[in-house]
Each structure stands twice: as C-alpha cells, then as structure tokens.
Amino acid sequence: MTIRSTRSTVTFSNPFTLPGYPGDLPPGDYEVLVEEELLQGLSFEAHRRTATYLTVRGRGRHAGRTELRAISEDDLKEALSRDQAVTENRKDHSDAALSPQEDLK
C-alpha cells in the first residue's frame, strides 16, 4: 500500500471550535495534513483520503508542543465557512464604511 501526504495552510480570522475537541482555538494560520492511499488494481492512478489532521500549536504551559488533531474534511470546511461568515458579518457592521463629513463653508 502506497501512502502520500500533502500539506496546505488554512487561515482563521476568528477564534473557532472543532467537533470533538474542547475549547476555542485562536485565529491564525494552521497547517493541514492529508494522507491518501493509492488504490490498487485500477487502469489509472487514483487515491483515497484516509486521514485529515489539523496541526495545533500549544499555548500557555503547553507552548512549544504541536498536536495533530484528526478531523473530517467536512468539519474543516464547516469551521472555515463559519469563520468566513463571522468575518463577513463584522465587515457589514463596520463603522469604517462611514464617509467623512463634508467641510461646510
């Protein structure tokens, strides 16, 4: 059985949670590790995802530690969607969109 691993980075702009894990995770960049196995016996090359992990850096007394948290692809997509929705909602309610007052003479 041949296994391949790919790494990518996702960015959360807001604190977020993952099903099955207690507490919020802080905003920031997180590395995602995806493992796939080569499917044997096909006339073309194909892989099947076997695992997805989110790399979480330790905080506080656990600083310097790194944890690989097993997650589903769907849970990761859902967490990213929630994060985007919160960010969009904050933009919609931002005072920065107000125009400056005109100078009256």
Secondary structure, DSSP 8 states (H G I E B T S, - for coil): --EEEEEEEEEESS-B--TTS-S-B-SEEEEEEEEEEE-TT-SS--EEEEEEEEEEE--GGGTT-EEEEEE-HHHHHHHHHHHHHHHHHHHHT-GGG--------
